Amino acid sequence: MEKCLDDLRAQRLEKLNQMTQMGLNPFAYAYSRTHFAQAILDTYAKENGFDGEVSLAGRLMSLRRMGKASFGHIMDSTGRIQIYVKEDRVGEDTYAAFKLLDLGDFIGVRGEVFATRTGEVTILVRSLDILAKTVRPLPVVKEKTDGDEKVVYDRFADKELRYRQRYVDLVVNPDVRNVFVQRSRIVSSMRHYLENRGYLEVETPALQPLYGGAFARPFVTHHNALDMALYLRIADELYLKRLIVGGFDGVFEIAKDFRNEGMDRDHNPEFTMMELYVAYQDYHFMMDLVEDMISAIGGEVTGSMTVQSRGEKLNMKPPWKRMAFFEALQEYTGHDLYQKDLQTLKRAAASLHVETAKNADAMQIIDAIFSTHVEPKLIQPTFIIDYPLELSPLAKKHRSKPGLVERFEGYMLGMEICNAFSELNDPLDQQERFEQQARLRAEGNEEAMVIDEDYIRAMEYGMPPTAGLGLGVDRLCMILTDSPSIRDVILFPHMRPEAPPT
């Protein structure tokens, strides 16, 4: 394979050399285009013709030479269109240069639009410019027509290679490119939704002297000038709540977070979160906002409140189902685990075949049972509410249920998509919970939170009642684009080091 690739590359380099000897510049500086492929096709179909000359640019994606005339297709960011190049129209020199082209090369063409005898809209080329010569062949996807259906029979399908070489993936798989167009629309729709409600978009530090806001291990770096350790943020939460202390009524941030953890279908160490904090509101308000916002985004991007994803038909129309945490545990496991002692929880885990560490505490066991037996069954949009206090060190205690906090998580397709609280605004309570987290760290829990004294100081100046939300943008994109893995909605996902050639 490598030998074949080397031979093809050598042939292209030779053609590049021939172009240079002909006095051509195979790498142009710019090109003036007047139209895009899809606009030409749409106009021709709508008006049954096309008046005037067009100029467009793109990659040469197919080529059929026939002596002194050739057909091909060029592809730009909107689609493909056929071109027809004749020697007696473009001239001998240009046609000689055209014969040196390979699939994947960038060209610019000018000419008139017509339809062939088979009805295909085509550009009759008057002039042609070489814009960029490729020296490495694309794994061009081949298609054939089976009746009225177009069948792909040589797809660039190796998942790992596609993730590593996303630039190739985007060229040869238009459906992949469309996923990222949709992702951009999802983020834009989310931003407009929040801005239209008067919330302010802000930016907080990605490099932090302390990390907090989630249970996670951070990435650590070093600042040379200050000779101090810094951490890539694992969440935006504590900085955004400082802004609520400072007097903003509602702030949000769409930003990259970083967690030094494993990778799987739903996790990437670098991911995008939207966090929102609204003063004078609680988690009931935030539940209403989440279901309204996601249904609005889904409607705008997909055109429907119903989304087909991973073989399931999801109805995102409010209201969503709401279940209390321990109610869900009992429904899906048959065990009442609310306020049970450690030995009872261990027996329940064993009977449910849930493995836990020998030194696992009560909350770690409950969390493991929930993750194993409840989460996978939450297919339709569902809010799980009222979590144990020990699992939620930044949430306000429940106003009527002892041992619980006012927290919810939103689920679809067995996957958490958001997490929200009635935010804890009592600095004395927060200090105690940070100290409990410090004890857990001392016992070996590397994901327990660290004490942030400056955040406590900010709270001591007074923080109003606040509702907070963290929403996983990548996971929402997975659902709305029917993508099976988080890597399918991240342009350049993290990968293991590439194996050296043998």
Buried (B, 14 or more C-beta within 10 A) or exposed (E): EEEEEEEBBEEBEEBBEBBEEEEBEBEBEEBEBEBBBBBBBBBBEEEEEBEEBBBBBBBBBBBEEEEEBBBBBBBBEBBBBBBBBBBEBBEEEBBBBBBBBBBBBBBBBBBBBBBEEEEBBBBBBBBBBBBBBBBEBBBBBEEEEEEEEEEEEEEBEEEEBBBBBBEBBBBBBEEBBEBBEBBEBBBEBBBEBBEEBEBEEBEBEBEBEBBBBBBBEBBEEEEEEEEEEBBBBBBBBBBBBBBBBEEBBBBBBBBEBBBBEEBEEBBBBBBBBBBBBBBEBBBEBBBBBBBBBBBBBBBBBBEEBEBEBBEBEBEBBBEBEBBBBBBBBBEBBEBEBBEBEEEBBBEBBEEBEBEBEEEBBBBBBBBBBBEBBBBEEBBBBBBBBBBBBBBBBBBBBBEEEEEBBBBBBBBBBBBBBBBBBBBBBEBEBBBEBBEBBBEBBEEEBEBBBBBBEEBBEBBEEEBEBBBBBBBBBBBBBBBBBBBEBBBBBBBEBEEEEEEEEE
